[in-house]
């Protein structure tokens, strides 16, 4: 009931946002998908360039190349590649390709079936670029919609220090820079986001790892012509690897708290819990299967940003994905 009252307040107080009883605006939102934003076009244009840079590799001086050759000739001090692959560790720099099916439950009886793909490129020992795109279709409210692009996520992660030989205690940290672009499906087409974050890695023995994550985000409207506000987010990613259960098996829990700090987001909050179960499918640990569930107990941030035009807010989702490391 509190959420329904919140939706009613948004429809009456925010200019340009249709209310639950205004059929004309909703009809246009569901029947015709808006064109991609300028931010989406710029980011998508940079993806081929990133592929080219990754294939060519970084330029280095002859002295640096000699150092690299000498280092590669030295005995490896880390575990074998098969033991290194670990999708439960968000600080790992590993090239991979993933594909999965996502089911999302929205308010007002709407649901979305979505196919998402993720590509992670290795930009050296301490950097990675991740592109995450989806295609989906909405059903159930008010009518079924045609498939279209959903939100896109483009992330660069820089690892500053990391000592994975530490079993218990502090291991290292890294920075992230992320751009999230709006989609063309109602419920994903409300805003664009730029986020900067910092993540730390800690361990308690061989089976338990914890990754505190702080993120500051700014939100802009669909056409980048209106600043919506800023938010702060805290994730506590906890992974447990039960021994002798399944090759590479892990269980992950990630509680998240978000709060708006400026603009239309000031005073708004979001609270969610994410849980995942995964493991390797082959002896070499190059193929992994993961199942992730996400549940919102409070989602006021999305009411102002993601569901801004269609007044759709996410209640929860389930994502089943297959990942290949290469």
C-alpha positions as CSV (number, residue, x, y, z in Angstrom):
1,X,0.0,0.0,0.0
2,X,2.9,2.4,0.8
3,X,4.3,1.8,-2.6
4,X,1.0,2.4,-4.3
5,X,0.7,5.7,-2.4
6,X,4.2,6.6,-3.5
7,X,3.4,5.9,-7.1
8,X,0.3,8.1,-6.9
9,X,2.4,10.9,-5.4
10,X,4.8,10.7,-8.3
11,X,2.1,10.8,-10.9
12,X,0.5,13.9,-9.4
13,X,3.6,15.9,-8.3
14,X,6.2,15.3,-11.1
15,X,5.5,17.2,-14.3
16,X,5.6,15.1,-17.5
17,X,4.9,11.8,-15.7
18,X,1.6,10.1,-16.5
19,X,-0.7,9.0,-13.7
20,X,-2.2,5.6,-13.3
21,X,-5.5,6.9,-14.8
22,X,-4.0,8.7,-17.8
23,X,-4.2,6.3,-20.7
24,X,-2.9,8.4,-23.5
25,X,0.6,8.8,-22.2
26,X,0.8,5.2,-21.1
27,X,-0.4,4.0,-24.5
28,X,2.3,5.9,-26.3
29,X,4.9,4.6,-23.8
30,X,3.9,1.0,-24.4
31,X,3.3,1.0,-28.2
32,X,6.3,2.9,-29.4
33,X,9.9,2.5,-28.0
34,X,11.9,5.8,-27.9
35,X,15.0,6.0,-30.0
36,X,18.3,5.3,-28.2
37,X,19.8,8.2,-26.2
38,X,22.8,10.1,-27.4
39,X,24.8,8.5,-24.5
40,X,23.8,5.0,-25.7
41,X,25.0,5.8,-29.2
42,X,28.4,7.1,-28.0
43,X,29.0,4.1,-25.8
44,X,28.0,1.6,-28.4
45,X,30.3,3.4,-30.9
46,X,33.2,2.9,-28.5
47,X,32.8,-0.9,-28.1
48,X,34.4,-1.7,-31.5
49,X,37.3,0.6,-30.6
50,X,37.8,-1.2,-27.4
51,X,37.9,-4.6,-29.2
52,X,40.6,-3.2,-31.5
53,X,42.7,-1.8,-28.6
54,X,42.4,-5.1,-26.7
55,X,43.5,-7.1,-29.8
56,X,46.5,-4.8,-30.5
57,X,47.6,-4.6,-26.8
58,X,49.2,-1.7,-25.0
59,X,52.3,0.0,-26.5
60,X,55.5,-0.4,-24.5
61,X,59.1,0.7,-24.7
62,X,61.8,-1.9,-25.6
63,X,62.9,-1.9,-22.0
64,X,59.4,-2.6,-20.8
65,X,59.0,-5.4,-23.4
66,X,62.2,-7.0,-22.2
67,X,61.0,-6.9,-18.6
68,X,57.7,-8.5,-19.6
69,X,59.6,-11.2,-21.5
70,X,61.8,-11.9,-18.5
71,X,58.8,-12.0,-16.2
72,X,57.0,-14.5,-18.4
73,X,60.0,-16.7,-18.4
74,X,60.1,-16.9,-14.6
75,X,58.3,-19.7,-12.8
76,X,54.6,-18.8,-12.0
77,X,53.9,-18.2,-8.4
78,X,50.1,-18.3,-8.6
79,X,47.7,-21.1,-9.1
80,X,47.0,-22.7,-12.5
81,X,44.5,-21.0,-14.8
82,X,41.9,-23.6,-14.1
83,X,42.1,-22.8,-10.4
84,X,42.1,-19.1,-11.0
85,X,38.7,-18.9,-12.8
86,X,36.2,-17.7,-10.2
87,X,33.1,-15.7,-11.2
88,X,32.2,-15.2,-7.5
89,X,35.2,-12.8,-7.0
90,X,34.2,-9.4,-8.5
91,X,37.8,-8.2,-8.4
92,X,39.2,-10.9,-10.7
93,X,40.6,-9.8,-14.1
94,X,39.5,-12.6,-16.4
95,X,38.2,-12.4,-20.0
96,X,34.9,-14.2,-20.4
97,X,31.7,-14.3,-22.4
98,X,28.3,-14.9,-20.8
99,X,24.7,-15.4,-21.9
100,X,21.6,-15.8,-19.8
101,X,17.8,-15.5,-19.4
102,X,16.4,-13.0,-16.9
103,X,12.8,-12.8,-15.6
104,X,11.8,-9.5,-13.9
105,X,8.7,-8.9,-11.9
106,X,7.4,-5.3,-11.9
107,X,4.6,-3.6,-10.0
108,X,1.2,-3.2,-11.6
109,X,1.2,-6.8,-13.0
110,X,4.0,-6.3,-15.5
111,X,6.7,-8.9,-16.3
112,X,9.7,-8.9,-18.6
113,X,11.4,-11.8,-20.3
114,X,14.9,-10.8,-21.2
115,X,18.0,-12.3,-22.9
116,X,21.3,-10.7,-21.6
117,X,24.8,-11.0,-22.8
118,X,28.1,-10.0,-21.1
119,X,31.6,-9.6,-22.5
120,X,34.6,-9.0,-20.3
121,X,37.9,-7.9,-22.0
122,X,41.3,-8.2,-20.3
123,X,43.1,-4.9,-20.5
124,X,46.2,-6.1,-18.8
125,X,46.9,-7.6,-15.4
126,X,45.1,-4.8,-13.5
127,X,42.3,-3.7,-15.8
128,X,39.1,-5.0,-17.4
129,X,36.3,-3.6,-19.5
130,X,32.8,-5.2,-19.2
131,X,29.9,-4.6,-21.6
132,X,26.5,-5.9,-20.5
133,X,23.5,-5.7,-22.9
134,X,20.0,-7.1,-23.1
135,X,17.0,-7.7,-25.4
136,X,13.6,-8.1,-23.8
137,X,9.9,-7.8,-24.1
138,X,7.3,-6.7,-21.5
139,X,4.0,-8.6,-21.0
140,X,1.0,-8.4,-18.8
141,X,0.4,-4.7,-18.5
142,X,-1.3,-3.1,-20.3
143,X,-0.6,-5.2,-23.3
144,X,2.3,-7.4,-24.5
145,X,5.1,-5.4,-26.0
146,X,7.5,-6.2,-28.9
147,X,11.2,-7.1,-28.1
148,X,13.6,-4.3,-27.9
149,X,16.9,-3.3,-26.3
150,X,16.9,-3.0,-22.5
151,X,19.3,-1.1,-20.3
152,X,23.0,-1.3,-21.1
153,X,26.0,-1.3,-18.7
154,X,29.6,-0.5,-19.6
155,X,32.1,-0.8,-16.8
156,X,35.9,-0.3,-16.4
157,X,37.5,-1.8,-13.3
158,X,41.1,-0.9,-12.2
159,X,42.8,-3.1,-9.7
160,X,45.4,-1.2,-7.6
161,X,46.7,-3.7,-5.2
162,X,45.8,-7.4,-4.6
163,X,47.5,-10.2,-2.8
164,X,45.4,-13.4,-3.2
165,X,47.9,-15.5,-1.2
166,X,46.4,-13.8,1.9
167,X,43.8,-16.3,3.3
168,X,42.6,-14.3,6.3
169,X,42.7,-10.5,6.3
170,X,42.9,-7.6,3.8
171,X,43.9,-8.5,0.2
172,X,43.6,-5.4,-1.8
173,X,41.2,-2.9,-3.6
174,X,40.2,-1.4,-6.9
175,X,38.2,1.4,-8.6
176,X,35.3,1.2,-11.0
177,X,33.8,3.6,-13.5
178,X,30.4,2.7,-15.0
179,X,27.9,4.1,-17.5
180,X,24.4,2.7,-17.6
181,X,22.2,3.6,-20.5
182,X,18.5,3.6,-20.8
183,X,16.7,0.9,-22.8
184,X,13.8,1.0,-25.2
185,X,11.5,-1.2,-23.1
186,X,9.1,0.5,-20.6
187,X,10.6,0.1,-17.1
188,X,14.1,0.4,-18.4
189,X,13.9,3.7,-20.3
190,X,13.7,6.3,-17.6
191,X,17.3,7.6,-17.2
192,X,21.0,7.3,-17.8
193,X,23.6,6.8,-15.0
194,X,27.2,7.5,-14.4
195,X,28.8,5.8,-11.4
196,X,32.2,5.8,-9.7
197,X,33.0,3.2,-7.1
198,X,35.7,1.6,-4.8
199,X,35.8,-2.1,-3.8
200,X,37.9,-3.8,-1.1
201,X,38.7,-7.5,-0.8
202,X,39.1,-9.4,2.5
203,X,39.2,-13.1,3.4
204,X,38.5,-15.3,6.4
205,X,40.1,-18.6,5.6
206,X,39.8,-20.5,2.3
207,X,36.0,-20.6,2.1
208,X,34.8,-17.1,3.1
209,X,35.4,-13.8,1.3
210,X,33.9,-10.3,1.8
211,X,33.9,-7.4,-0.7
212,X,32.7,-4.0,0.7
213,X,31.7,-1.8,-2.2
214,X,30.9,2.0,-2.2
215,X,29.4,3.7,-5.3
216,X,28.4,7.3,-6.0
217,X,26.0,7.8,-8.9
218,X,24.6,10.6,-10.9
219,X,21.4,10.3,-12.9
220,X,20.3,12.2,-16.1
221,X,17.0,12.1,-18.0
222,X,16.4,10.1,-21.2
223,X,17.8,12.7,-23.5
224,X,20.5,14.0,-21.1
225,X,18.7,17.3,-20.9
226,X,17.7,17.1,-17.2
227,X,19.8,16.2,-14.1
228,X,17.7,14.1,-11.8
229,X,20.1,13.9,-8.8
230,X,22.8,11.8,-7.1
231,X,22.8,8.8,-4.9
232,X,25.2,6.8,-2.6
233,X,25.2,3.0,-2.5
234,X,26.8,0.4,-0.3
235,X,27.1,-3.3,-1.1
236,X,28.4,-6.0,1.1
237,X,29.3,-8.9,-1.1
238,X,29.8,-12.1,0.9
239,X,30.9,-15.4,-0.9
240,X,31.1,-18.8,0.7
241,X,32.8,-21.8,-1.1
242,X,31.6,-25.0,0.5
243,X,34.3,-27.7,0.2
244,X,33.5,-31.0,-1.5
245,X,30.0,-29.9,-2.6
246,X,30.5,-29.2,-6.4
247,X,33.5,-28.3,-8.5
248,X,34.0,-24.6,-7.9
249,X,30.7,-24.3,-6.1
250,X,29.9,-21.0,-4.3
251,X,27.1,-19.2,-2.6
252,X,26.9,-15.4,-2.6
253,X,24.8,-12.9,-0.7
254,X,24.8,-9.2,-1.4
255,X,22.7,-6.8,0.7
256,X,22.5,-3.3,-0.8
257,X,21.4,0.0,0.7
258,X,21.0,3.1,-1.5
259,X,20.1,6.7,-0.5
260,X,19.5,9.8,-2.6
261,X,21.6,12.8,-1.7
262,X,20.5,15.6,-4.2
263,X,18.0,16.6,-6.8
264,X,14.8,14.6,-7.2
265,X,16.5,11.7,-5.4
266,X,17.0,13.6,-2.2
267,X,15.6,11.5,0.7
268,X,14.7,8.5,-1.5
269,X,15.9,5.1,-0.5
270,X,16.4,1.6,-1.9
271,X,17.0,-1.7,-0.1
272,X,17.6,-5.0,-1.8
273,X,19.0,-8.5,-1.3
274,X,20.8,-10.5,-3.9
275,X,21.6,-14.2,-3.6
276,X,23.4,-16.4,-6.1
277,X,24.5,-20.1,-6.4
278,X,27.0,-21.3,-9.0
279,X,29.7,-23.7,-10.0
280,X,31.8,-25.1,-12.8
281,X,30.5,-27.5,-15.4
282,X,33.8,-29.0,-16.6
283,X,37.1,-30.1,-15.0
284,X,39.0,-27.2,-16.6
285,X,36.6,-24.8,-15.0
286,X,36.1,-22.8,-18.2
287,X,32.3,-23.3,-18.2
288,X,30.2,-22.0,-15.3
289,X,26.5,-22.0,-14.5
290,X,25.0,-19.4,-12.2
291,X,21.6,-18.6,-10.8
292,X,21.0,-15.2,-9.2
293,X,17.9,-13.9,-7.5
294,X,17.2,-10.3,-6.4
295,X,14.5,-9.0,-4.1
296,X,13.6,-5.4,-3.2
297,X,12.1,-4.4,0.1
298,X,12.2,-0.7,-0.8
299,X,12.7,0.8,-4.2
300,X,12.1,4.5,-4.2
301,X,15.2,5.2,-6.3
302,X,13.8,3.3,-9.2
303,X,10.5,5.1,-8.8
304,X,12.2,8.3,-9.8
305,X,14.7,7.0,-12.3
306,X,14.1,3.6,-14.0
307,X,10.3,3.6,-13.8
308,X,10.1,7.4,-14.4
309,X,7.8,7.4,-17.4
310,X,5.8,4.2,-17.2
311,X,5.5,4.2,-13.4
312,X,7.0,0.6,-13.3
313,X,9.2,-0.4,-10.4
314,X,11.1,-3.6,-10.0
315,X,9.9,-6.0,-7.3
316,X,12.4,-8.8,-8.0
317,X,14.2,-10.8,-10.7
318,X,15.8,-14.2,-11.4
319,X,18.7,-14.6,-13.7
320,X,20.2,-17.9,-15.1
321,X,23.4,-17.5,-17.0
322,X,26.1,-19.6,-18.7
323,X,29.7,-18.2,-18.7
324,X,32.7,-19.3,-20.7
325,X,36.2,-18.2,-19.7
326,X,38.9,-17.9,-22.4
